[in-house]
Amino acid sequence: MKNVNNLLKEFLLSLLPNKPYCSMGNGYSTVIRSKESALSYLQIQVNSPFSWKIFVFDVDHQGAKFSWEDAGLPVPNFIVENPTNGHCHLY
């Protein structure tokens, strides 16, 4: 049985563009890498220039992981929370 990390990695790889733009963050250059290589970067382009498969919402306030519920929206596929300040990205 595959562990959760491998399943999440396979899911992400299936959705990413073939050669996404990626970067180590603000102040670093943006490069184009293979899907597999891009996963080691902090910032990754999730949609190709020609189609959108994923909507990413950057919610910058405490308790952001519940903002979808407060707005009456469907449950996100996954939520990434910053443990330091409670801000989130909802996918």
Biopython code that builds the backbone (N, CA, C, O; Angstrom):
import numpy as np
from Bio.PDB.StructureBuilder import StructureBuilder

atoms = [
    (1, "MET", "N", (0.839, -1.179, 0.000)),
    (1, "MET", "CA", (0.000, 0.000, 0.000)),
    (1, "MET", "C", (0.890, 1.251, 0.000)),
    (1, "MET", "O", (1.855, 1.341, 0.760)),
    (2, "LYS", "N", (0.556, 2.184, -0.842)),
    (2, "LYS", "CA", (1.336, 3.417, -0.942)),
    (2, "LYS", "C", (1.012, 4.338, 0.226)),
    (2, "LYS", "O", (-0.127, 4.410, 0.686)),
    (3, "ASN", "N", (2.050, 5.047, 0.701)),
    (3, "ASN", "CA", (1.785, 5.975, 1.802)),
    (3, "ASN", "C", (1.196, 7.279, 1.255)),
    (3, "ASN", "O", (1.195, 7.519, 0.047)),
    (4, "VAL", "N", (0.706, 8.096, 2.151)),
    (4, "VAL", "CA", (0.005, 9.327, 1.775)),
    (4, "VAL", "C", (0.912, 10.272, 0.990)),
    (4, "VAL", "O", (0.464, 10.890, 0.025)),
    (5, "ASN", "N", (2.179, 10.394, 1.387)),
    (5, "ASN", "CA", (3.101, 11.291, 0.682)),
    (5, "ASN", "C", (3.284, 10.886, -0.769)),
    (5, "ASN", "O", (3.329, 11.745, -1.650)),
    (6, "ASN", "N", (3.390, 9.591, -1.030)),
    (6, "ASN", "CA", (3.536, 9.127, -2.418)),
    (6, "ASN", "C", (2.268, 9.377, -3.224)),
    (6, "ASN", "O", (2.339, 9.744, -4.397)),
    (7, "LEU", "N", (1.118, 9.181, -2.605)),
    (7, "LEU", "CA", (-0.150, 9.442, -3.296)),
    (7, "LEU", "C", (-0.299, 10.917, -3.627)),
    (7, "LEU", "O", (-0.729, 11.269, -4.726)),
    (8, "LEU", "N", (0.057, 11.791, -2.674)),
    (8, "LEU", "CA", (-0.026, 13.227, -2.908)),
    (8, "LEU", "C", (0.945, 13.643, -4.008)),
    (8, "LEU", "O", (0.600, 14.457, -4.864)),
    (9, "LYS", "N", (2.150, 13.093, -3.991)),
    (9, "LYS", "CA", (3.140, 13.407, -5.018)),
    (9, "LYS", "C", (2.639, 12.992, -6.402)),
    (9, "LYS", "O", (2.753, 13.761, -7.356)),
    (10, "GLU", "N", (2.089, 11.792, -6.517)),
    (10, "GLU", "CA", (1.551, 11.330, -7.797)),
    (10, "GLU", "C", (0.398, 12.210, -8.268)),
    (10, "GLU", "O", (0.291, 12.520, -9.454)),
    (11, "PHE", "N", (-0.462, 12.608, -7.339)),
    (11, "PHE", "CA", (-1.583, 13.485, -7.675)),
    (11, "PHE", "C", (-1.079, 14.818, -8.213)),
    (11, "PHE", "O", (-1.552, 15.293, -9.245)),
    (12, "LEU", "N", (-0.115, 15.424, -7.512)),
    (12, "LEU", "CA", (0.440, 16.701, -7.962)),
    (12, "LEU", "C", (1.115, 16.575, -9.319)),
    (12, "LEU", "O", (0.929, 17.428, -10.186)),
    (13, "LEU", "N", (1.891, 15.526, -9.510)),
    (13, "LEU", "CA", (2.573, 15.335, -10.792)),
    (13, "LEU", "C", (1.581, 15.172, -11.940)),
    (13, "LEU", "O", (1.862, 15.598, -13.060)),
    (14, "SER", "N", (0.433, 14.566, -11.678)),
    (14, "SER", "CA", (-0.563, 14.378, -12.744)),
    (14, "SER", "C", (-1.206, 15.703, -13.165)),
    (14, "SER", "O", (-1.707, 15.817, -14.283)),
    (15, "LEU", "N", (-1.197, 16.702, -12.280)),
    (15, "LEU", "CA", (-1.848, 17.972, -12.567)),
    (15, "LEU", "C", (-0.911, 19.059, -13.089)),
    (15, "LEU", "O", (-1.351, 19.964, -13.797)),
    (16, "LEU", "N", (0.369, 18.981, -12.748)),
    (16, "LEU", "CA", (1.313, 20.030, -13.140)),
    (16, "LEU", "C", (1.538, 20.062, -14.651)),
    (16, "LEU", "O", (1.403, 19.037, -15.319)),
    (17, "PRO", "N", (1.881, 21.233, -15.191)),
    (17, "PRO", "CA", (2.295, 21.299, -16.597)),
    (17, "PRO", "C", (3.554, 20.444, -16.791)),
    (17, "PRO", "O", (4.249, 20.145, -15.820)),
    (18, "ASN", "N", (3.850, 20.055, -18.017)),
    (18, "ASN", "CA", (5.019, 19.201, -18.274)),
    (18, "ASN", "C", (6.324, 19.833, -17.817)),
    (18, "ASN", "O", (7.180, 19.150, -17.256)),
    (19, "LYS", "N", (6.482, 21.113, -18.047)),
    (19, "LYS", "CA", (7.693, 21.827, -17.623)),
    (19, "LYS", "C", (7.298, 23.125, -16.939)),
    (19, "LYS", "O", (7.321, 24.188, -17.559)),
    (20, "PRO", "N", (6.930, 23.042, -15.650)),
    (20, "PRO", "CA", (6.449, 24.244, -14.951)),
    (20, "PRO", "C", (7.575, 25.214, -14.614)),
    (20, "PRO", "O", (8.732, 24.832, -14.440)),
    (21, "TYR", "N", (7.188, 26.492, -14.527)),
    (21, "TYR", "CA", (8.087, 27.496, -13.977)),
    (21, "TYR", "C", (8.191, 27.232, -12.481)),
    (21, "TYR", "O", (7.214, 26.825, -11.854)),
    (22, "CYS", "N", (9.359, 27.459, -11.909)),
    (22, "CYS", "CA", (9.518, 27.280, -10.476)),
    (22, "CYS", "C", (10.616, 28.201, -9.958)),
    (22, "CYS", "O", (11.443, 28.697, -10.723)),
    (23, "SER", "N", (10.609, 28.421, -8.647)),
    (23, "SER", "CA", (11.568, 29.337, -8.026)),
    (23, "SER", "C", (11.745, 28.950, -6.568)),
    (23, "SER", "O", (10.889, 28.286, -5.982)),
    (24, "MET", "N", (12.859, 29.369, -5.988)),
    (24, "MET", "CA", (13.087, 29.159, -4.556)),
    (24, "MET", "C", (12.449, 30.274, -3.733)),
    (24, "MET", "O", (12.529, 30.244, -2.505)),
    (25, "GLY", "N", (11.820, 31.255, -4.372)),
    (25, "GLY", "CA", (11.111, 32.305, -3.646)),
    (25, "GLY", "C", (11.477, 33.689, -4.127)),
    (25, "GLY", "O", (12.187, 33.843, -5.121)),
    (26, "ASN", "N", (10.994, 34.695, -3.425)),
    (26, "ASN", "CA", (11.262, 36.087, -3.783)),
    (26, "ASN", "C", (12.765, 36.351, -3.784)),
    (26, "ASN", "O", (13.477, 35.930, -2.873)),
    (27, "GLY", "N", (13.238, 37.047, -4.808)),
    (27, "GLY", "CA", (14.653, 37.361, -4.916)),
    (27, "GLY", "C", (15.451, 36.310, -5.661)),
    (27, "GLY", "O", (16.632, 36.518, -5.939)),
    (28, "TYR", "N", (14.835, 35.186, -5.990)),
    (28, "TYR", "CA", (15.496, 34.129, -6.744)),
    (28, "TYR", "C", (14.973, 34.118, -8.170)),
    (28, "TYR", "O", (13.860, 34.572, -8.436)),
    (29, "SER", "N", (15.774, 33.602, -9.077)),
    (29, "SER", "CA", (15.340, 33.557, -10.474)),
    (29, "SER", "C", (14.277, 32.482, -10.667)),
    (29, "SER", "O", (14.177, 31.533, -9.889)),
    (30, "THR", "N", (13.493, 32.653, -11.713)),
    (30, "THR", "CA", (12.494, 31.669, -12.102)),
    (30, "THR", "C", (13.097, 30.800, -13.189)),
    (30, "THR", "O", (13.680, 31.306, -14.148)),
    (31, "VAL", "N", (12.956, 29.498, -13.038)),
    (31, "VAL", "CA", (13.519, 28.553, -14.000)),
    (31, "VAL", "C", (12.428, 27.606, -14.466)),
    (31, "VAL", "O", (11.380, 27.489, -13.830)),
    (32, "ILE", "N", (12.674, 26.940, -15.565)),
    (32, "ILE", "CA", (11.755, 25.925, -16.080)),
    (32, "ILE", "C", (12.407, 24.573, -15.837)),
    (32, "ILE", "O", (13.551, 24.348, -16.231)),
    (33, "ARG", "N", (11.677, 23.678, -15.190)),
    (33, "ARG", "CA", (12.206, 22.354, -14.851)),
    (33, "ARG", "C", (11.173, 21.283, -15.175)),
    (33, "ARG", "O", (10.015, 21.591, -15.456)),
    (34, "SER", "N", (11.595, 20.035, -15.136)),
    (34, "SER", "CA", (10.653, 18.925, -15.294)),
    (34, "SER", "C", (9.727, 18.898, -14.079)),
    (34, "SER", "O", (10.033, 19.493, -13.046)),
    (35, "LYS", "N", (8.608, 18.212, -14.206)),
    (35, "LYS", "CA", (7.660, 18.106, -13.087)),
    (35, "LYS", "C", (8.356, 17.573, -11.834)),
    (35, "LYS", "O", (8.239, 18.146, -10.751)),
    (36, "GLU", "N", (9.072, 16.482, -12.000)),
    (36, "GLU", "CA", (9.728, 15.821, -10.867)),
    (36, "GLU", "C", (10.722, 16.761, -10.178)),
    (36, "GLU", "O", (10.764, 16.845, -8.950)),
    (37, "SER", "N", (11.512, 17.457, -10.978)),
    (37, "SER", "CA", (12.507, 18.383, -10.434)),
    (37, "SER", "C", (11.842, 19.599, -9.780)),
    (37, "SER", "O", (12.338, 20.112, -8.777)),
    (38, "ALA", "N", (10.734, 20.055, -10.339)),
    (38, "ALA", "CA", (10.041, 21.245, -9.824)),
    (38, "ALA", "C", (9.540, 21.048, -8.397)),
    (38, "ALA", "O", (9.425, 22.020, -7.650)),
    (39, "LEU", "N", (9.245, 19.827, -8.008)),
    (39, "LEU", "CA", (8.720, 19.568, -6.661)),
    (39, "LEU", "C", (9.714, 19.921, -5.555)),
    (39, "LEU", "O", (9.323, 20.044, -4.394)),
    (40, "SER", "N", (10.987, 20.085, -5.898)),
    (40, "SER", "CA", (11.976, 20.452, -4.879)),
    (40, "SER", "C", (12.045, 21.969, -4.669)),
    (40, "SER", "O", (12.778, 22.429, -3.794)),
    (41, "TYR", "N", (11.298, 22.753, -5.453)),
    (41, "TYR", "CA", (11.297, 24.210, -5.336)),
    (41, "TYR", "C", (10.162, 24.666, -4.422)),
    (41, "TYR", "O", (9.175, 23.954, -4.236)),
    (42, "LEU", "N", (10.317, 25.863, -3.855)),
    (42, "LEU", "CA", (9.303, 26.400, -2.947)),
    (42, "LEU", "C", (8.070, 26.910, -3.679)),
    (42, "LEU", "O", (6.957, 26.802, -3.162)),
    (43, "GLN", "N", (8.252, 27.469, -4.881)),
    (43, "GLN", "CA", (7.141, 28.014, -5.659)),
    (43, "GLN", "C", (7.091, 27.304, -7.006)),
    (43, "GLN", "O", (8.094, 27.223, -7.715)),
    (44, "ILE", "N", (5.916, 26.793, -7.347)),
    (44, "ILE", "CA", (5.744, 26.021, -8.583)),
    (44, "ILE", "C", (4.510, 26.523, -9.325)),
    (44, "ILE", "O", (3.464, 26.755, -8.719)),
    (45, "GLN", "N", (4.638, 26.688, -10.636)),
    (45, "GLN", "CA", (3.498, 27.035, -11.482)),
    (45, "GLN", "C", (2.559, 25.828, -11.517)),
    (45, "GLN", "O", (2.969, 24.735, -11.907)),
    (46, "VAL", "N", (1.306, 26.019, -11.113)),
    (46, "VAL", "CA", (0.385, 24.880, -11.047)),
    (46, "VAL", "C", (-0.486, 24.732, -12.288)),
    (46, "VAL", "O", (-1.060, 23.665, -12.506)),
    (47, "ASN", "N", (-0.597, 25.765, -13.098)),
    (47, "ASN", "CA", (-1.406, 25.700, -14.310)),
    (47, "ASN", "C", (-0.542, 26.015, -15.525)),
    (47, "ASN", "O", (0.411, 26.789, -15.434)),
    (48, "SER", "N", (-0.878, 25.416, -16.652)),
    (48, "SER", "CA", (-0.168, 25.743, -17.884)),
    (48, "SER", "C", (-0.673, 27.095, -18.385)),
    (48, "SER", "O", (-1.714, 27.570, -17.930)),
    (49, "PRO", "N", (0.041, 27.715, -19.307)),
    (49, "PRO", "CA", (-0.430, 28.996, -19.839)),
    (49, "PRO", "C", (-1.745, 28.878, -20.618)),
    (49, "PRO", "O", (-2.408, 29.884, -20.870)),
    (50, "PHE", "N", (-2.121, 27.652, -20.999)),
    (50, "PHE", "CA", (-3.262, 27.457, -21.889)),
    (50, "PHE", "C", (-4.509, 26.903, -21.211)),
    (50, "PHE", "O", (-5.587, 26.914, -21.806)),
    (51, "SER", "N", (-4.383, 26.423, -19.987)),
    (51, "SER", "CA", (-5.564, 25.894, -19.304)),
    (51, "SER", "C", (-5.383, 25.979, -17.788)),
    (51, "SER", "O", (-4.262, 25.987, -17.279)),
    (52, "TRP", "N", (-6.491, 26.041, -17.094)),
    (52, "TRP", "CA", (-6.482, 26.072, -15.631)),
    (52, "TRP", "C", (-7.131, 24.804, -15.118)),
    (52, "TRP", "O", (-8.286, 24.522, -15.436)),
    (53, "LYS", "N", (-6.403, 24.043, -14.331)),
    (53, "LYS", "CA", (-6.936, 22.843, -13.702)),
    (53, "LYS", "C", (-7.127, 23.061, -12.202)),
    (53, "LYS", "O", (-7.981, 22.443, -11.567)),
    (54, "ILE", "N", (-6.304, 23.959, -11.657)),
    (54, "ILE", "CA", (-6.279, 24.147, -10.209)),
    (54, "ILE", "C", (-6.498, 25.620, -9.876)),
    (54, "ILE", "O", (-5.874, 26.498, -10.472)),
    (55, "PHE", "N", (-7.372, 25.878, -8.938)),
    (55, "PHE", "CA", (-7.520, 27.232, -8.392)),
    (55, "PHE", "C", (-6.813, 27.246, -7.044)),
    (55, "PHE", "O", (-7.057, 26.387, -6.196)),
    (56, "VAL", "N", (-5.944, 28.217, -6.853)),
    (56, "VAL", "CA", (-5.214, 28.356, -5.597)),
    (56, "VAL", "C", (-5.620, 29.680, -4.964)),
    (56, "VAL", "O", (-5.490, 30.743, -5.573)),
    (57, "PHE", "N", (-6.112, 29.597, -3.738)),
    (57, "PHE", "CA", (-6.511, 30.793, -3.010)),
    (57, "PHE", "C", (-5.527, 31.010, -1.870)),
    (57, "PHE", "O", (-5.322, 30.126, -1.039)),
    (58, "ASP", "N", (-4.923, 32.191, -1.836)),
    (58, "ASP", "CA", (-3.983, 32.572, -0.797)),
    (58, "ASP", "C", (-4.750, 33.392, 0.235)),
    (58, "ASP", "O", (-5.132, 34.530, -0.036)),
    (59, "VAL", "N", (-4.975, 32.821, 1.414)),
    (59, "VAL", "CA", (-5.783, 33.479, 2.437)),
    (59, "VAL", "C", (-4.865, 33.863, 3.594)),
    (59, "VAL", "O", (-4.335, 33.007, 4.303)),
    (60, "ASP", "N", (-4.691, 35.168, 3.766)),
    (60, "ASP", "CA", (-3.729, 35.675, 4.739)),
    (60, "ASP", "C", (-4.383, 36.255, 5.980)),
    (60, "ASP", "O", (-4.349, 37.465, 6.207)),
    (61, "HIS", "N", (-4.974, 35.390, 6.773)),
    (61, "HIS", "CA", (-5.441, 35.791, 8.103)),
    (61, "HIS", "C", (-5.504, 34.555, 8.985)),
    (61, "HIS", "O", (-5.570, 33.431, 8.490)),
    (62, "GLN", "N", (-5.485, 34.768, 10.283)),
    (62, "GLN", "CA", (-5.531, 33.663, 11.239)),
    (62, "GLN", "C", (-6.806, 32.851, 11.034)),
    (62, "GLN", "O", (-7.870, 33.420, 10.792)),
    (63, "GLY", "N", (-6.707, 31.544, 11.127)),
    (63, "GLY", "CA", (-7.869, 30.679, 10.945)),
    (63, "GLY", "C", (-8.298, 30.547, 9.500)),
    (63, "GLY", "O", (-9.455, 30.230, 9.226)),
    (64, "ALA", "N", (-7.391, 30.782, 8.575)),
    (64, "ALA", "CA", (-7.713, 30.778, 7.151)),
    (64, "ALA", "C", (-8.183, 29.414, 6.646)),
    (64, "ALA", "O", (-8.879, 29.334, 5.634)),
    (65, "LYS", "N", (-7.809, 28.351, 7.339)),
    (65, "LYS", "CA", (-8.190, 27.028, 6.841)),
    (65, "LYS", "C", (-9.699, 26.789, 6.861)),
    (65, "LYS", "O", (-10.187, 25.853, 6.228)),
    (66, "PHE", "N", (-10.435, 27.628, 7.584)),
    (66, "PHE", "CA", (-11.889, 27.493, 7.612)),
    (66, "PHE", "C", (-12.601, 28.565, 6.780)),
    (66, "PHE", "O", (-13.830, 28.633, 6.788)),
    (67, "SER", "N", (-11.849, 29.395, 6.072)),
    (67, "SER", "CA", (-12.450, 30.498, 5.321)),
    (67, "SER", "C", (-13.387, 30.010, 4.220)),
    (67, "SER", "O", (-14.371, 30.681, 3.911)),
    (68, "TRP", "N", (-13.100, 28.854, 3.624)),
    (68, "TRP", "CA", (-13.983, 28.299, 2.592)),
    (68, "TRP", "C", (-15.360, 28.007, 3.182)),
    (68, "TRP", "O", (-16.382, 28.237, 2.536)),
    (69, "GLU", "N", (-15.378, 27.496, 4.421)),
    (69, "GLU", "CA", (-16.643, 27.164, 5.078)),
    (69, "GLU", "C", (-17.423, 28.428, 5.443)),
    (69, "GLU", "O", (-18.642, 28.490, 5.282)),
    (70, "ASP", "N", (-16.687, 29.443, 5.943)),
    (70, "ASP", "CA", (-17.314, 30.711, 6.297)),
    (70, "ASP", "C", (-17.946, 31.386, 5.081)),
    (70, "ASP", "O", (-18.946, 32.092, 5.210)),
    (71, "ALA", "N", (-17.358, 31.169, 3.889)),
    (71, "ALA", "CA", (-17.860, 31.777, 2.657)),
    (71, "ALA", "C", (-18.920, 30.912, 1.966)),
    (71, "ALA", "O", (-19.462, 31.306, 0.934)),
    (72, "GLY", "N", (-19.218, 29.728, 2.534)),
    (72, "GLY", "CA", (-20.229, 28.851, 1.938)),
    (72, "GLY", "C", (-19.745, 28.172, 0.670)),
    (72, "GLY", "O", (-20.546, 27.884, -0.220)),
    (73, "LEU", "N", (-18.444, 27.911, 0.571)),
    (73, "LEU", "CA", (-17.861, 27.283, -0.617)),
    (73, "LEU", "C", (-17.641, 25.795, -0.384)),
    (73, "LEU", "O", (-17.632, 25.344, 0.761)),
    (74, "PRO", "N", (-17.462, 25.019, -1.468)),
    (74, "PRO", "CA", (-17.184, 23.585, -1.313)),
    (74, "PRO", "C", (-15.827, 23.350, -0.639)),
    (74, "PRO", "O", (-14.965, 24.228, -0.624)),
    (75, "VAL", "N", (-15.665, 22.167, -0.093)),
    (75, "VAL", "CA", (-14.419, 21.784, 0.572)),
    (75, "VAL", "C", (-13.275, 21.775, -0.447)),
    (75, "VAL", "O", (-13.423, 21.183, -1.516)),
    (76, "PRO", "N", (-12.134, 22.417, -0.146)),
    (76, "PRO", "CA", (-10.983, 22.357, -1.051)),
    (76, "PRO", "C", (-10.436, 20.931, -1.129)),
    (76, "PRO", "O", (-10.650, 20.127, -0.222)),
    (77, "ASN", "N", (-9.724, 20.624, -2.227)),
    (77, "ASN", "CA", (-9.090, 19.315, -2.336)),
    (77, "ASN", "C", (-7.992, 19.140, -1.299)),
    (77, "ASN", "O", (-7.861, 18.071, -0.702)),
    (78, "PHE", "N", (-7.210, 20.181, -1.084)),
    (78, "PHE", "CA", (-6.277, 20.163, 0.026)),
    (78, "PHE", "C", (-5.932, 21.572, 0.472)),
    (78, "PHE", "O", (-6.074, 22.545, -0.268)),
    (79, "ILE", "N", (-5.471, 21.639, 1.720)),
    (79, "ILE", "CA", (-5.181, 22.911, 2.368)),
    (79, "ILE", "C", (-3.752, 22.844, 2.898)),
    (79, "ILE", "O", (-3.365, 21.878, 3.554)),
    (80, "VAL", "N", (-2.978, 23.883, 2.603)),
    (80, "VAL", "CA", (-1.612, 23.979, 3.118)),
    (80, "VAL", "C", (-1.573, 25.168, 4.065)),
    (80, "VAL", "O", (-1.791, 26.310, 3.660)),
    (81, "GLU", "N", (-1.289, 24.880, 5.348)),
    (81, "GLU", "CA", (-1.314, 25.921, 6.371)),
    (81, "GLU", "C", (0.097, 26.244, 6.854)),
    (81, "GLU", "O", (0.912, 25.347, 7.071)),
    (82, "ASN", "N", (0.370, 27.523, 7.017)),
    (82, "ASN", "CA", (1.614, 27.976, 7.638)),
    (82, "ASN", "C", (1.412, 27.858, 9.146)),
    (82, "ASN", "O", (0.586, 28.579, 9.704)),
    (83, "PRO", "N", (2.143, 26.969, 9.823)),
    (83, "PRO", "CA", (1.909, 26.768, 11.255)),
    (83, "PRO", "C", (2.292, 27.972, 12.113)),
    (83, "PRO", "O", (1.842, 28.091, 13.252)),
    (84, "THR", "N", (3.117, 28.859, 11.575)),
    (84, "THR", "CA", (3.561, 30.028, 12.334)),
    (84, "THR", "C", (2.456, 31.061, 12.505)),
    (84, "THR", "O", (2.278, 31.612, 13.592)),
    (85, "ASN", "N", (1.698, 31.330, 11.410)),
    (85, "ASN", "CA", (0.705, 32.413, 11.483)),
    (85, "ASN", "C", (-0.718, 31.979, 11.124)),
    (85, "ASN", "O", (-1.631, 32.801, 11.202)),
    (86, "GLY", "N", (-0.940, 30.729, 10.738)),
    (86, "GLY", "CA", (-2.275, 30.252, 10.416)),
    (86, "GLY", "C", (-2.775, 30.632, 9.040)),
    (86, "GLY", "O", (-3.924, 30.339, 8.708)),
    (87, "HIS", "N", (-1.942, 31.283, 8.217)),
    (87, "HIS", "CA", (-2.333, 31.621, 6.846)),
    (87, "HIS", "C", (-2.311, 30.340, 6.010)),
    (87, "HIS", "O", (-1.605, 29.387, 6.341)),
    (88, "CYS", "N", (-3.094, 30.324, 4.917)),
    (88, "CYS", "CA", (-3.231, 29.089, 4.132)),
    (88, "CYS", "C", (-3.242, 29.344, 2.632)),
    (88, "CYS", "O", (-3.493, 30.453, 2.162)),
    (89, "HIS", "N", (-2.959, 28.273, 1.905)),
    (89, "HIS", "CA", (-3.275, 28.167, 0.489)),
    (89, "HIS", "C", (-4.329, 27.083, 0.383)),
    (89, "HIS", "O", (-4.143, 25.971, 0.879)),
    (90, "LEU", "N", (-5.429, 27.408, -0.260)),
    (90, "LEU", "CA", (-6.522, 26.453, -0.471)),
    (90, "LEU", "C", (-6.499, 26.033, -1.928)),
    (90, "LEU", "O", (-6.535, 26.886, -2.815)),
    (91, "TYR", "N", (-6.439, 24.737, -2.194)),
    (91, "TYR", "CA", (-6.383, 24.202, -3.566)),
    (91, "TYR", "C", (-7.655, 23.446, -3.883)),
    (91, "TYR", "O", (-7.803, 22.920, -4.986)),
]
sb = StructureBuilder()
sb.init_structure("model")
sb.init_model(0)
sb.init_chain("A")
sb.init_seg("    ")
for serial, (resi, resn, name, xyz) in enumerate(atoms, 1):
    if name == "N":
        sb.init_residue(resn, " ", resi, " ")
    sb.init_atom(name, np.array(xyz, "f"), 0.0, 1.0, " ", f" {name:<3s}", serial, name[0])
structure = sb.get_structure()
